[in-house]
């Protein structure tokens, strides 16, 4: 009877947590649709007037919990990591925080009922929701890391395409449009954002500086600095792009050699842990058995 009662408690907790998650997802989807609708109308309004006016939704969310989290130091780290992972809009960060809150509430409900049923320590009631709130950050960090690696790998080829466009007389701005339209990778998405910012009135130097500050990749920062020097000093664009492409390829080659030289050291530890004991057993096993028999 006690086992049936415990099973019923766990089932009720699971259903309650599932209801919380589903209802939260529904609210988030409605909020996404409302944010897209407001974004479209704000773009149409901004295309008619030059000055930007704050929307009413910003005043409504001014004292909300998600806005307070985004304004904290943790929110600054979340924004930086989210920008590297491809999250740009404020609504996307608010949806992420709302999802984290839902997971924390669901884990709190499950933990509370498991404490009542199985007698877990009361500390789990505080540790589990905190872990559930911070767990999505690991996935976001891994997504940002993989996206940064993808941008670093595709940067030399993208610079070659830009160099071909500029050498053909298309122009740097049109070359970025060609690259953003012809490729489907994180770097082309970042170029699309740079072009969108330039259409909204930012200068090319300001948009590229924002790109460099947003991603914080050393090779990309050097590429942006070279483009800014072209704007300031009037250096030929084709020569700068060609030099940047060669430099990035040399850096990638040197990095590959460095990784290859580190490989024997990395293989040493698994070899000592997994292969050496088995070799010792094979080599010394018969001798140990014969010695035991002789002294037996």
Phi and psi in degrees as GROMACS dihedral restraints (atoms count N, CA, C in turn):
[ dihedral_restraints ]
;  ai    aj    ak    al  type     phi  dphi    fc
    3     4     5     6     1   -65.5    20    10
    4     5     6     7     1   -38.9    20    10
    6     7     8     9     1   -64.5    20    10
    7     8     9    10     1   -39.2    20    10
    9    10    11    12     1   -65.3    20    10
   10    11    12    13     1   -38.1    20    10
   12    13    14    15     1   -66.9    20    10
   13    14    15    16     1   -40.1    20    10
   15    16    17    18     1   -64.8    20    10
   16    17    18    19     1   -41.9    20    10
   18    19    20    21     1   -61.9    20    10
   19    20    21    22     1   -38.6    20    10
   21    22    23    24     1   -66.1    20    10
   22    23    24    25     1   -41.5    20    10
   24    25    26    27     1   -60.8    20    10
   25    26    27    28     1   -46.6    20    10
   27    28    29    30     1   -62.8    20    10
   28    29    30    31     1   -39.7    20    10
   30    31    32    33     1   -64.6    20    10
   31    32    33    34     1   -43.1    20    10
   33    34    35    36     1   -63.8    20    10
   34    35    36    37     1   -40.3    20    10
   36    37    38    39     1   -64.5    20    10
   37    38    39    40     1   -41.3    20    10
   39    40    41    42     1   -64.6    20    10
   40    41    42    43     1   -42.2    20    10
   42    43    44    45     1   -64.7    20    10
   43    44    45    46     1   -41.6    20    10
   45    46    47    48     1   -63.6    20    10
   46    47    48    49     1   -43.1    20    10
   48    49    50    51     1   -64.6    20    10
   49    50    51    52     1   -40.0    20    10
   51    52    53    54     1   -63.8    20    10
   52    53    54    55     1   -39.7    20    10
   54    55    56    57     1   -63.5    20    10
   55    56    57    58     1   -40.2    20    10
   57    58    59    60     1   -62.7    20    10
   58    59    60    61     1   -44.2    20    10
   60    61    62    63     1   -66.9    20    10
   61    62    63    64     1   -44.1    20    10
   63    64    65    66     1   -65.3    20    10
   64    65    66    67     1   -43.5    20    10
   66    67    68    69     1   -65.0    20    10
   67    68    69    70     1   -37.7    20    10
   69    70    71    72     1   -65.5    20    10
   70    71    72    73     1   -41.0    20    10
   72    73    74    75     1   -60.6    20    10
   73    74    75    76     1   -41.3    20    10
   75    76    77    78     1   -63.7    20    10
   76    77    78    79     1   -42.0    20    10
   78    79    80    81     1   -66.4    20    10
   79    80    81    82     1   -37.0    20    10
   81    82    83    84     1   -67.1    20    10
   82    83    84    85     1   -41.0    20    10
   84    85    86    87     1   -63.4    20    10
   85    86    87    88     1   -40.8    20    10
   87    88    89    90     1   -64.4    20    10
   88    89    90    91     1   -37.1    20    10
   90    91    92    93     1   -68.4    20    10
   91    92    93    94     1   -36.4    20    10
   93    94    95    96     1   -61.8    20    10
   94    95    96    97     1   -47.1    20    10
   96    97    98    99     1   -61.4    20    10
   97    98    99   100     1   -40.6    20    10
   99   100   101   102     1   -66.0    20    10
  100   101   102   103     1   -38.0    20    10
  102   103   104   105     1   -67.9    20    10
  103   104   105   106     1   -39.4    20    10
  105   106   107   108     1   -63.7    20    10
  106   107   108   109     1   -42.3    20    10
  108   109   110   111     1   -61.5    20    10
  109   110   111   112     1   -44.5    20    10
  111   112   113   114     1   -67.0    20    10
  112   113   114   115     1   -34.6    20    10
  114   115   116   117     1   -66.2    20    10
  115   116   117   118     1   -42.6    20    10
  117   118   119   120     1   -61.6    20    10
  118   119   120   121     1   -45.1    20    10
  120   121   122   123     1   -67.6    20    10
  121   122   123   124     1   -34.4    20    10
  123   124   125   126     1   -69.8    20    10
  124   125   126   127     1   -35.6    20    10
  126   127   128   129     1   -66.2    20    10
  127   128   129   130     1   -42.6    20    10
  129   130   131   132     1   -63.2    20    10
  130   131   132   133     1   -37.8    20    10
  132   133   134   135     1   -70.8    20    10
  133   134   135   136     1   -39.5    20    10
  135   136   137   138     1   -70.6    20    10
  136   137   138   139     1   -24.9    20    10
  138   139   140   141     1   -72.7    20    10
  139   140   141   142     1   -20.2    20    10
  141   142   143   144     1   -92.0    20    10
  142   143   144   145     1   -29.3    20    10
  144   145   146   147     1  -121.0    20    10
  145   146   147   148     1   159.1    20    10
  147   148   149   150     1   -90.9    20    10
  148   149   150   151     1   -36.1    20    10
  150   151   152   153     1   -83.2    20    10
  151   152   153   154     1   148.8    20    10
  153   154   155   156     1   -98.9    20    10
  154   155   156   157     1   130.2    20    10
  156   157   158   159     1  -113.6    20    10
  157   158   159   160     1   140.1    20    10
  159   160   161   162     1   -67.1    20    10
  160   161   162   163     1   142.6    20    10
  162   163   164   165     1   -82.1    20    10
  163   164   165   166     1   162.4    20    10
  165   166   167   168     1   -70.3    20    10
  166   167   168   169     1   -24.2    20    10
  168   169   170   171     1   -67.0    20    10
  169   170   171   172     1   -29.9    20    10
  171   172   173   174     1   -64.7    20    10
  172   173   174   175     1   -38.6    20    10
  174   175   176   177     1   -70.5    20    10
  175   176   177   178     1   -32.4    20    10
  177   178   179   180     1   -69.6    20    10
  178   179   180   181     1   -36.4    20    10
  180   181   182   183     1   -91.5    20    10
  181   182   183   184     1     9.6    20    10
  183   184   185   186     1   -63.1    20    10
  184   185   186   187     1   -41.8    20    10
  186   187   188   189     1  -105.4    20    10
  187   188   189   190     1    17.1    20    10
  189   190   191   192     1   -76.0    20    10
  190   191   192   193     1   163.9    20    10
  192   193   194   195     1   -68.2    20    10
  193   194   195   196     1   -38.5    20    10
  195   196   197   198     1   -65.0    20    10
  196   197   198   199     1   -38.0    20    10
  198   199   200   201     1   -67.3    20    10
  199   200   201   202     1   -38.2    20    10
  201   202   203   204     1   -65.8    20    10
  202   203   204   205     1   -37.5    20    10
  204   205   206   207     1   -66.5    20    10
  205   206   207   208     1   -41.9    20    10
  207   208   209   210     1   -66.7    20    10
  208   209   210   211     1   -27.2    20    10
  210   211   212   213     1   -84.6    20    10
  211   212   213   214     1    -7.0    20    10
  213   214   215   216     1   -85.1    20    10
  214   215   216   217     1   177.3    20    10
  216   217   218   219     1   -64.9    20    10
  217   218   219   220     1   -37.9    20    10
  219   220   221   222     1   -62.2    20    10
  220   221   222   223     1   -38.4    20    10
  222   223   224   225     1   -66.2    20    10
  223   224   225   226     1   -35.3    20    10
  225   226   227   228     1   -64.6    20    10
  226   227   228   229     1   -43.6    20    10
  228   229   230   231     1   -63.8    20    10
  229   230   231   232     1   -39.3    20    10
  231   232   233   234     1   -64.4    20    10
  232   233   234   235     1   -38.8    20    10
  234   235   236   237     1   -66.4    20    10
  235   236   237   238     1   -43.7    20    10
  237   238   239   240     1   -63.7    20    10
  238   239   240   241     1   -45.6    20    10
  240   241   242   243     1   -67.1    20    10
  241   242   243   244     1   -38.8    20    10
  243   244   245   246     1   -66.2    20    10
  244   245   246   247     1   -36.4    20    10
  246   247   248   249     1   -63.2    20    10
  247   248   249   250     1   -39.5    20    10
  249   250   251   252     1   -68.3    20    10
  250   251   252   253     1   -29.8    20    10
  252   253   254   255     1   -84.8    20    10
  253   254   255   256     1    -5.5    20    10
  255   256   257   258     1   102.3    20    10
  256   257   258   259     1    11.4    20    10
  258   259   260   261     1   -93.9    20    10
  259   260   261   262     1   123.6    20    10
  261   262   263   264     1  -119.0    20    10
  262   263   264   265     1   -41.0    20    10
  264   265   266   267     1   -79.6    20    10
  265   266   267   268     1   151.0    20    10
  267   268   269   270     1   -65.3    20    10
  268   269   270   271     1   -34.0    20    10
  270   271   272   273     1   -63.9    20    10
  271   272   273   274     1   -31.9    20    10
  273   274   275   276     1   -67.2    20    10
  274   275   276   277     1   -39.6    20    10
  276   277   278   279     1   -69.2    20    10
  277   278   279   280     1   -37.7    20    10
  279   280   281   282     1   -64.6    20    10
  280   281   282   283     1   -40.8    20    10
  282   283   284   285     1   -64.4    20    10
  283   284   285   286     1   -37.6    20    10
  285   286   287   288     1   -63.7    20    10
  286   287   288   289     1   -44.2    20    10
  288   289   290   291     1   -66.3    20    10
  289   290   291   292     1   -38.9    20    10
  291   292   293   294     1   -62.5    20    10
  292   293   294   295     1   -39.6    20    10
  294   295   296   297     1   -64.6    20    10
  295   296   297   298     1   -40.5    20    10
  297   298   299   300     1   -62.8    20    10
  298   299   300   301     1   -38.4    20    10
  300   301   302   303     1   -66.0    20    10
  301   302   303   304     1   -40.7    20    10
  303   304   305   306     1   -63.2    20    10
  304   305   306   307     1   -43.6    20    10
  306   307   308   309     1   -63.4    20    10
  307   308   309   310     1   -38.8    20    10
  309   310   311   312     1   -65.4    20    10
  310   311   312   313     1   -41.5    20    10
  312   313   314   315     1   -65.0    20    10
  313   314   315   316     1   -42.6    20    10
  315   316   317   318     1   -64.0    20    10
  316   317   318   319     1   -41.0    20    10
  318   319   320   321     1   -68.2    20    10
  319   320   321   322     1   -32.6    20    10
  321   322   323   324     1   -65.0    20    10
  322   323   324   325     1   -41.8    20    10
  324   325   326   327     1   -64.5    20    10
  325   326   327   328     1   -46.7    20    10
  327   328   329   330     1   -63.0    20    10
  328   329   330   331     1   -42.7    20    10
  330   331   332   333     1   -65.4    20    10
  331   332   333   334     1   -40.0    20    10
  333   334   335   336     1   -62.4    20    10
  334   335   336   337     1   -42.8    20    10
  336   337   338   339     1   -72.2    20    10
  337   338   339   340     1   -35.1    20    10
  339   340   341   342     1   -67.4    20    10
  340   341   342   343     1   -32.1    20    10
  342   343   344   345     1   -66.2    20    10
  343   344   345   346     1   -39.4    20    10
  345   346   347   348     1   -69.5    20    10
  346   347   348   349     1   -35.1    20    10
  348   349   350   351     1   -84.3    20    10
  349   350   351   352     1   -51.0    20    10
  351   352   353   354     1  -103.8    20    10
  352   353   354   355     1    -1.7    20    10
  354   355   356   357     1    69.8    20    10
  355   356   357   358     1    38.6    20    10
  357   358   359   360     1   -68.3    20    10
  358   359   360   361     1   157.7    20    10
  360   361   362   363     1   -60.8    20    10
  361   362   363   364     1   148.3    20    10
  363   364   365   366     1   -68.6    20    10
  364   365   366   367     1   -18.1    20    10
  366   367   368   369     1   -64.7    20    10
  367   368   369   370     1   -27.2    20    10
  369   370   371   372     1   -63.2    20    10
  370   371   372   373     1   -23.9    20    10
  372   373   374   375     1   -66.8    20    10
  373   374   375   376     1   -22.6    20    10
  375   376   377   378     1  -105.0    20    10
  376   377   378   379     1   -32.4    20    10
  378   379   380   381     1   -73.7    20    10
  379   380   381   382     1   -43.1    20    10
  381   382   383   384     1   -64.3    20    10
  382   383   384   385     1   -47.9    20    10
  384   385   386   387     1   -61.8    20    10
  385   386   387   388     1   -35.7    20    10
  387   388   389   390     1   -65.7    20    10
  388   389   390   391     1   -42.9    20    10
  390   391   392   393     1   -65.0    20    10
  391   392   393   394     1   -39.4    20    10
  393   394   395   396     1   -65.3    20    10
  394   395   396   397     1   -32.4    20    10
  396   397   398   399     1   -72.1    20    10
  397   398   399   400     1   -35.5    20    10
  399   400   401   402     1   -92.0    20    10
  400   401   402   403     1   -13.8    20    10
  402   403   404   405     1   -61.6    20    10
  403   404   405   406     1   -41.7    20    10
  405   406   407   408     1   -61.9    20    10
  406   407   408   409     1   -19.3    20    10
  408   409   410   411     1   -66.5    20    10
  409   410   411   412     1   -31.2    20    10
  411   412   413   414     1   -64.3    20    10
  412   413   414   415     1   -42.5    20    10
  414   415   416   417     1   -65.7    20    10
  415   416   417   418     1   -39.5    20    10
  417   418   419   420     1   -65.2    20    10
  418   419   420   421     1   -40.5    20    10
  420   421   422   423     1   -65.5    20    10
  421   422   423   424     1   -41.7    20    10
  423   424   425   426     1   -66.0    20    10
  424   425   426   427     1   -38.3    20    10
  426   427   428   429     1   -64.1    20    10
  427   428   429   430     1   -40.4    20    10
  429   430   431   432     1   -65.8    20    10
  430   431   432   433     1   -40.7    20    10
  432   433   434   435     1   -64.5    20    10
  433   434   435   436     1   -45.4    20    10
  435   436   437   438     1   -65.9    20    10
  436   437   438   439     1   -34.5    20    10
  438   439   440   441     1   -69.8    20    10
  439   440   441   442     1   -38.7    20    10
  441   442   443   444     1   -64.0    20    10
  442   443   444   445     1   -41.7    20    10
  444   445   446   447     1   -63.2    20    10
  445   446   447   448     1   -40.0    20    10
  447   448   449   450     1   -63.6    20    10
  448   449   450   451     1   -41.1    20    10
  450   451   452   453     1   -65.3    20    10
  451   452   453   454     1   -40.2    20    10
  453   454   455   456     1   -64.7    20    10
  454   455   456   457     1   -39.5    20    10
  456   457   458   459     1   -69.2    20    10
  457   458   459   460     1   -38.0    20    10
  459   460   461   462     1   -86.5    20    10
  460   461   462   463     1    -6.3    20    10
  462   463   464   465     1   -65.5    20    10
  463   464   465   466     1   -45.5    20    10
  465   466   467   468     1   -60.3    20    10
  466   467   468   469     1   -42.9    20    10
  468   469   470   471     1   -65.3    20    10
  469   470   471   472     1   -37.4    20    10
  471   472   473   474     1   -65.8    20    10
  472   473   474   475     1   -39.3    20    10
  474   475   476   477     1   -65.2    20    10
  475   476   477   478     1   -36.3    20    10
  477   478   479   480     1   -62.4    20    10
  478   479   480   481     1   -41.3    20    10
  480   481   482   483     1   -64.5    20    10
  481   482   483   484     1   -40.9    20    10
  483   484   485   486     1   -63.4    20    10
  484   485   486   487     1   -39.4    20    10
  486   487   488   489     1   -63.9    20    10
  487   488   489   490     1   -40.7    20    10
  489   490   491   492     1   -63.6    20    10
  490   491   492   493     1   -40.5    20    10
  492   493   494   495     1   -66.1    20    10
  493   494   495   496     1   -43.7    20    10
  495   496   497   498     1   -68.2    20    10
  496   497   498   499     1   -40.0    20    10
  498   499   500   501     1   -65.0    20    10
  499   500   501   502     1   -29.5    20    10
  501   502   503   504     1   -80.3    20    10
  502   503   504   505     1    -1.4    20    10
  504   505   506   507     1    89.1    20    10
  505   506   507   508     1    14.8    20    10
  507   508   509   510     1   -77.9    20    10
  508   509   510   511     1   -39.4    20    10
  510   511   512   513     1   107.9    20    10
  511   512   513   514     1   153.4    20    10
  513   514   515   516     1   -66.9    20    10
  514   515   516   517     1   -43.2    20    10
  516   517   518   519     1   -64.3    20    10
  517   518   519   520     1   -45.5    20    10
  519   520   521   522     1   -67.7    20    10
  520   521   522   523     1   -32.7    20    10
  522   523   524   525     1   -65.1    20    10
  523   524   525   526     1   -39.7    20    10
  525   526   527   528     1   -63.2    20    10
  526   527   528   529     1   -38.3    20    10
  528   529   530   531     1   -63.7    20    10
  529   530   531   532     1   -41.0    20    10
  531   532   533   534     1   -63.7    20    10
  532   533   534   535     1   -44.2    20    10
  534   535   536   537     1   -64.8    20    10
  535   536   537   538     1   -43.1    20    10
  537   538   539   540     1   -65.3    20    10
  538   539   540   541     1   -31.4    20    10
  540   541   542   543     1   -84.7    20    10
  541   542   543   544     1   -30.3    20    10
  543   544   545   546     1   -87.6    20    10
  544   545   546   547     1   -23.9    20    10
  546   547   548   549     1  -110.6    20    10
  547   548   549   550     1   157.1    20    10
  549   550   551   552     1  -131.5    20    10
  550   551   552   553     1    79.0    20    10
  552   553   554   555     1  -145.7    20    10
  553   554   555   556     1   171.6    20    10
  555   556   557   558     1   -59.5    20    10
  556   557   558   559     1   -34.1    20    10
  558   559   560   561     1   -68.1    20    10
  559   560   561   562     1   -39.3    20    10
  561   562   563   564     1   -65.3    20    10
  562   563   564   565     1   -34.2    20    10
  564   565   566   567     1   -65.3    20    10
  565   566   567   568     1   -39.3    20    10
  567   568   569   570     1   -67.6    20    10
  568   569   570   571     1   -36.6    20    10
  570   571   572   573     1   -64.9    20    10
  571   572   573   574     1   -37.5    20    10
  573   574   575   576     1   -62.5    20    10
  574   575   576   577     1   -39.0    20    10
  576   577   578   579     1   -67.2    20    10
  577   578   579   580     1   -39.2    20    10
  579   580   581   582     1   -61.6    20    10
  580   581   582   583     1   -43.1    20    10
  582   583   584   585     1   -64.8    20    10
  583   584   585   586     1   -38.4    20    10
  585   586   587   588     1   -65.0    20    10
  586   587   588   589     1   -39.9    20    10
  588   589   590   591     1   -65.8    20    10
  589   590   591   592     1   -35.9    20    10
  591   592   593   594     1   -68.2    20    10
  592   593   594   595     1   -34.4    20    10
  594   595   596   597     1   -67.8    20    10
  595   596   597   598     1   -28.9    20    10
  597   598   599   600     1   -80.8    20    10
  598   599   600   601     1    -1.7    20    10
  600   601   602   603     1   119.6    20    10
  601   602   603   604     1    -7.2    20    10
  603   604   605   606     1   -75.2    20    10
  604   605   606   607     1   151.1    20    10
  606   607   608   609     1   -76.3    20    10
  607   608   609   610     1   164.2    20    10
  609   610   611   612     1   -64.2    20    10
  610   611   612   613     1   -39.1    20    10
  612   613   614   615     1   -65.5    20    10
  613   614   615   616     1   -40.5    20    10
  615   616   617   618     1   -67.8    20    10
  616   617   618   619     1   -40.5    20    10
  618   619   620   621     1   -67.3    20    10
  619   620   621   622     1   -40.6    20    10
  621   622   623   624     1   -70.3    20    10
  622   623   624   625     1   -36.2    20    10
  624   625   626   627     1   -64.5    20    10
  625   626   627   628     1   -38.7    20    10
  627   628   629   630     1   -65.0    20    10
  628   629   630   631     1   -36.6    20    10
  630   631   632   633     1   -62.7    20    10
  631   632   633   634     1   -45.6    20    10
  633   634   635   636     1   -64.7    20    10
  634   635   636   637     1   -41.4    20    10
  636   637   638   639     1   -70.0    20    10
  637   638   639   640     1   -31.5    20    10
  639   640   641   642     1   -71.8    20    10
  640   641   642   643     1   -41.2    20    10
  642   643   644   645     1   -93.3    20    10
  643   644   645   646     1   -32.4    20    10
  645   646   647   648     1    56.0    20    10
  646   647   648   649     1    52.5    20    10
  648   649   650   651     1  -107.9    20    10
  649   650   651   652     1   130.8    20    10
  651   652   653   654     1   -62.9    20    10
  652   653   654   655     1   -46.3    20    10
  654   655   656   657     1   -64.4    20    10
  655   656   657   658     1   -37.8    20    10
  657   658   659   660     1   -69.3    20    10
  658   659   660   661     1   -36.4    20    10
  660   661   662   663     1   -63.1    20    10
  661   662   663   664     1   -39.8    20    10
  663   664   665   666     1   -66.6    20    10
  664   665   666   667     1   -37.8    20    10
  666   667   668   669     1   -64.7    20    10
  667   668   669   670     1   -43.2    20    10
  669   670   671   672     1   -65.6    20    10
  670   671   672   673     1   -40.7    20    10
  672   673   674   675     1   -62.8    20    10
  673   674   675   676     1   -37.0    20    10
  675   676   677   678     1   -66.9    20    10
  676   677   678   679     1   -38.7    20    10
  678   679   680   681     1   -67.0    20    10
  679   680   681   682     1   -37.2    20    10
  681   682   683   684     1   -66.3    20    10
  682   683   684   685     1   -34.2    20    10
  684   685   686   687     1   -67.8    20    10
  685   686   687   688     1   -31.9    20    10
  687   688   689   690     1   -62.7    20    10
  688   689   690   691     1   -42.5    20    10
  690   691   692   693     1   -66.5    20    10
  691   692   693   694     1   -33.6    20    10
  693   694   695   696     1   -84.2    20    10
  694   695   696   697     1   -42.5    20    10
  696   697   698   699     1  -102.0    20    10
  697   698   699   700     1   -14.2    20    10
  699   700   701   702     1    77.2    20    10
  700   701   702   703     1    27.5    20    10
  702   703   704   705     1   -71.2    20    10
  703   704   705   706     1   145.5    20    10
  705   706   707   708     1   -58.4    20    10
  706   707   708   709     1   131.7    20    10
  708   709   710   711     1   -65.9    20    10
  709   710   711   712     1   -39.2    20    10
  711   712   713   714     1   -63.7    20    10
  712   713   714   715     1   -41.0    20    10
  714   715   716   717     1   -65.8    20    10
  715   716   717   718     1   -39.9    20    10
  717   718   719   720     1   -65.5    20    10
  718   719   720   721     1   -44.1    20    10
  720   721   722   723     1   -64.5    20    10
  721   722   723   724     1   -39.1    20    10
  723   724   725   726     1   -65.4    20    10
  724   725   726   727     1   -42.3    20    10
  726   727   728   729     1   -65.9    20    10
  727   728   729   730     1   -39.7    20    10
  729   730   731   732     1   -65.0    20    10
  730   731   732   733     1   -39.6    20    10
  732   733   734   735     1   -64.4    20    10
  733   734   735   736     1   -44.9    20    10
  735   736   737   738     1   -63.2    20    10
  736   737   738   739     1   -42.7    20    10
  738   739   740   741     1   -63.6    20    10
  739   740   741   742     1   -42.0    20    10
  741   742   743   744     1   -67.7    20    10
  742   743   744   745     1   -37.7    20    10
  744   745   746   747     1   -67.6    20    10
  745   746   747   748     1   -38.1    20    10
  747   748   749   750     1   -65.2    20    10
  748   749   750   751     1   -40.2    20    10
  750   751   752   753     1   -63.8    20    10
  751   752   753   754     1   -41.2    20    10
  753   754   755   756     1   -65.8    20    10
  754   755   756   757     1   -36.5    20    10
  756   757   758   759     1   -66.3    20    10
  757   758   759   760     1   -43.7    20    10
  759   760   761   762     1   -66.1    20    10
  760   761   762   763     1   -36.5    20    10
  762   763   764   765     1   -67.0    20    10
  763   764   765   766     1   -37.7    20    10
  765   766   767   768     1   -65.2    20    10
  766   767   768   769     1   -39.3    20    10
  768   769   770   771     1   -65.3    20    10
  769   770   771   772     1   -39.8    20    10
  771   772   773   774     1   -62.7    20    10
  772   773   774   775     1   -43.1    20    10
  774   775   776   777     1   -64.5    20    10
  775   776   777   778     1   -37.2    20    10
  777   778   779   780     1   -66.3    20    10
  778   779   780   781     1   -36.0    20    10
  780   781   782   783     1   -71.6    20    10
  781   782   783   784     1   -27.7    20    10
  783   784   785   786     1   -79.5    20    10
  784   785   786   787     1   -14.5    20    10
  786   787   788   789     1   -62.1    20    10
  787   788   789   790     1   -44.5    20    10
  789   790   791   792     1   -59.5    20    10
  790   791   792   793     1   -36.8    20    10
  792   793   794   795     1   -67.3    20    10
  793   794   795   796     1   -38.3    20    10
  795   796   797   798     1   -69.9    20    10
  796   797   798   799     1   -30.9    20    10
  798   799   800   801     1   -77.4    20    10
  799   800   801   802     1   -21.0    20    10
  801   802   803   804     1   -62.3    20    10
  802   803   804   805     1   -44.9    20    10
  804   805   806   807     1   -64.3    20    10
  805   806   807   808     1   -49.9    20    10
  807   808   809   810     1   -60.0    20    10
  808   809   810   811     1   -34.0    20    10
  810   811   812   813     1   -64.7    20    10
  811   812   813   814     1   -43.9    20    10
  813   814   815   816     1   -67.7    20    10
  814   815   816   817     1   -34.1    20    10
  816   817   818   819     1   -80.2    20    10
  817   818   819   820     1   -42.3    20    10
  819   820   821   822     1  -102.4    20    10
  820   821   822   823     1   -38.2    20    10
  822   823   824   825     1   -92.2    20    10
  823   824   825   826     1   -37.3    20    10
  825   826   827   828     1   -63.1    20    10
  826   827   828   829     1   -43.9    20    10
  828   829   830   831     1   -60.3    20    10
  829   830   831   832     1   -40.0    20    10
  831   832   833   834     1   -66.2    20    10
  832   833   834   835     1   -37.9    20    10
  834   835   836   837     1   -65.3    20    10
  835   836   837   838     1   -40.1    20    10
  837   838   839   840     1   -64.1    20    10
  838   839   840   841     1   -38.3    20    10
  840   841   842   843     1   -65.3    20    10
  841   842   843   844     1   -42.1    20    10
  843   844   845   846     1   -67.2    20    10
  844   845   846   847     1   -41.7    20    10
  846   847   848   849     1   -77.5    20    10
  847   848   849   850     1   -48.0    20    10
  849   850   851   852     1   -92.3    20    10
  850   851   852   853     1   -11.9    20    10
  852   853   854   855     1   -58.2    20    10
  853   854   855   856     1   -52.2    20    10
  855   856   857   858     1   -60.5    20    10
  856   857   858   859     1   -37.3    20    10
  858   859   860   861     1   -66.3    20    10
  859   860   861   862     1   -40.9    20    10
  861   862   863   864     1   -65.3    20    10
  862   863   864   865     1   -39.4    20    10
  864   865   866   867     1   -65.5    20    10
  865   866   867   868     1   -41.2    20    10
  867   868   869   870     1   -66.0    20    10
  868   869   870   871     1   -37.4    20    10
  870   871   872   873     1   -66.4    20    10
  871   872   873   874     1   -42.1    20    10
  873   874   875   876     1   -63.5    20    10
  874   875   876   877     1   -38.0    20    10
  876   877   878   879     1   -66.9    20    10
  877   878   879   880     1   -38.6    20    10
  879   880   881   882     1   -68.0    20    10
  880   881   882   883     1   -35.1    20    10
  882   883   884   885     1   -88.1    20    10
  883   884   885   886     1    -8.1    20    10
